[in-house]
Amino acid sequence: MDKVPMTLKGAEAIKAELDQLKSVERPAVIKAIATAREHGDLKENAEYHAAREQQGFIEGRIQDIEGKLSNAQIIDPTTVAAGDRIVFGATVKLFDVDNEQEVTYQIVGLDEADIKQNKISVTSPIARALIGKELDDVAEVQAPGGMREYEIIEVSYQ
């Protein structure tokens, strides 16, 4: 399977979630199952069934995170020596030619993308249009509302 790019911060965040799941939530749900078993008949024990369902969710999430980490190619944007060229991990300030507004995005891995934090997936149309471009270039992006133009006014790696 191909390696999936992920920023160092993104990898640290999901490692922290994995640690939380394994050290706090998994033991808590195991204790809840044991407590629910003590209440007797498991067929009609709603607490038991809810705890088992929660356990399934936790175990599934643990497997999901471990799978993502095993396939991750972790990249520290601060060590990328791309200069003014845009590559994975870049933080890019753009000027939207149509709206005459500035917007800043960081190009991150698929699982890290969060538009509310201005983090866009490397597979998004904007990121694909930006990769390989340099400072002062104009990137054309095919958006649902039509073609958009963005002038690249700053590139940094933080």
N, C-alpha and C positions, 0 to 999 in steps of 0.2 A: 504494500500500500504506500502511496506517496505521502511524504511528510507535509504537514499542514503548518503554515507559518503562524507564529503567535509571539506577541511582544513579551518581554521579560515581566512587565507589570501584570499582563493578562495571565501569564503562567503562575505568578505568585498569588494572584487573586483566587484562581481555581484550586491551587494547592492549599490555601487557607480554608476554602470551603470543604475540601476533602478531609482535612485535619479535623474540622468542626464536625463533620458527619461521622467520622470514625471514632473520635474521642469523646464526643458529647451526645450526639443524637442517637447513634447506634446503641450505646449502653442504656440510655434512657428508655428507648422503646423495648429493649430486652427486659428491662425491669418492669415496664408497664404490662408486657405479655405475662410475665411471671405472676404479677399481682392479679391480673384478670383471671388467670388459671385457678387461682385460689378461691375464686368466687363460685366455683362449681361448674355446672353444665355448660360446655363450650358451644353447643348448638344454638343456644339462645342468649349468648353472652355478647352484647353489643360492644362492650369495652374491649374484649378479646379480639373481635373481628376488626375493629377500628385500629387497634395496635398492630395487628398482623398486616393490615393494608398499609399503614405507615411504614412498617418494616420493609415491605416490598418496595415502596417508593424510595426509601433511603438506600437500600441495597442496589436498586437500579441506577440511582444517581451516582453512587460510588463507582459502579462499573463504567458508567458513561464518562465520568471525569478521568478515571484511570486510562480508559481507551484514548481519550483526547490527549492526555499527557504523553502516552506512549507513541502517538503519531505526530507529536508536535515538534516543529523545528523552532526552537526558542531563539528569538533575535532581540538583542538589546539595541534599540534605536540610537542610544548615545555612542555606540561604538561603530556605527555605520559611517564609512568615509565616502559618501556619495557627492559631497559638495553641494552644488545647487540643483543636482538632478534628483528627481522624485523616485524613491524606491519604497519598499515596505517599511513601515514605521515612521515615515516622514510626517511632520506636522506642516500643513500647507495653508497659507493665507491666500485666499482667492478674492478677486473682484468680479462679481457677477455683472457682466456687461449689460444684460437686459434690465435688471432691477437696480443697477448702480449701487449695490451694497457689498460690503466685505463680509466674508464668512471664512471660518477657520475649521479645518478638519484634520484629524490624524488618521492615517491609513493603518488599520489593525487587522487581526485575524477575524475569521467569521464569527467565532464564539465571543469575541470581545466587543463587537460592534454595538454601539448605543448612540443613536442620533441625538439623544438629549444631552449627551456629553461630547457631541461633535466627533465621535469616533465612527468611521465608516469602514465597512468590510472591504478587504482587498478585492473582492469579487463584485463589488457594486459598480454600476455604470460610471459614476464619477471617478472612483479610484482607478478603474481600468483606463479611463481617458487620461488620467494624470500620470500614471506610471511611465517613466522614461522621459517625461517632459522636464524642462529646466526653468529657472527663474526667467520671468518676462515672456514666456511662451503663452499662447492662448490654447486652451483645451476646449474642444467641442464635445458636448455630452448630449446623447439622444435621450431626452426625458419624455415622460408620458405626455407632457404639454407641448412637445416639439423640441427642436434643437436649442441648446443653451450654450453660451460661451462664457468661459471663466479665464481671466487673466491671472497668471501666477505672480503674486507680488512678494511672497516670502516663503522660503523653505528652511525648515529647521529639524533637528533631530534631538529630541529631549526625552 
